[in-house]
Amino acid sequence: MNSKAELVLDSQALLGEGPIWDDRRQLLFWVDILAGKLHAFDPARNENQAFDIGQDVGTVVLTESGPKVMLAVYKGFAAYDLETEELSLVVHPEAHLPGNRFNDGKCDPNGRFWAGTMAYSDQKDQGSLYSLDSDLSVHKALDGIAISNGLAWSLDGSLMYYIDSPTHSVATFDFDLDMGAISNRRVTIQVPEEMGTPDGMTIDEQGMLWIALWDGGLVCRWDPENGDLLQTIDLPVSRPTACAFGGRELDTLYITSARTGLTEELLKEQPHAGGLFAIRPGFCGIPTFRFAGQI
């Protein structure tokens, strides 16, 4: 089944990413990585607030700490106070790699903050995947990564799904929820190259994965157990980047996109590239996991 997403915010983002729904504030947080901006979109008022982070920001996750969120920025994991607009760096596991930056990330069901890195150019195997525990200790889970991207966990927390974009696949790991350890890597979804490159993803209440396809103009629903393609959403832009369920019933799928790297000709054909899109696809998401650490 094909359906089409509609523009809800003509944000003109260079590299929109990391959408995440805050059910307490009823806001959608998202980032523009290359502009160094954190955004908070209020769909009820159709208003968007931008915060200048001062450096590239790969993703955002929610916390239990009042007005604060956690970010993965160029200089590592950081806390950001939405009221004072103060950025506090926590730990920088790749200070020795100035050519790398953090990219996509999420919290697991026990509140660890997972985020991965990638090189700014000639991405091959310079990236890694890290987890930040509630005690603010950081652990490297994987290395040899080209472009660390989408993350999700199965509904029972026993599996972790992960995208290293150039592999055009979703890897599944056995996940030890208590220890935060991954093992037994295998490929469960293989995305045909002609469909685009898998980027960010989310999971719905039935355990199916929704994946944004960069240069494919699509967000697709897949069954991670057998790799079947179940549903396709068309977008009027070629570079969707990530998706997240939001709204009071978690029945709206929000989709970020990018305009970076598009030619002038393509930008004329896609005037809303970099916009924020939404659709009610007939399924609901699950509540967002929050970072469990005290910051």
Summary of the structure (lengths in Angstrom):
residues: 295
radius of gyration: 17.2
end to end distance: 44.0
largest distance: 50.7
contacts: 1078
relative contact order: 0.19
helix: 4%
strand: 55%
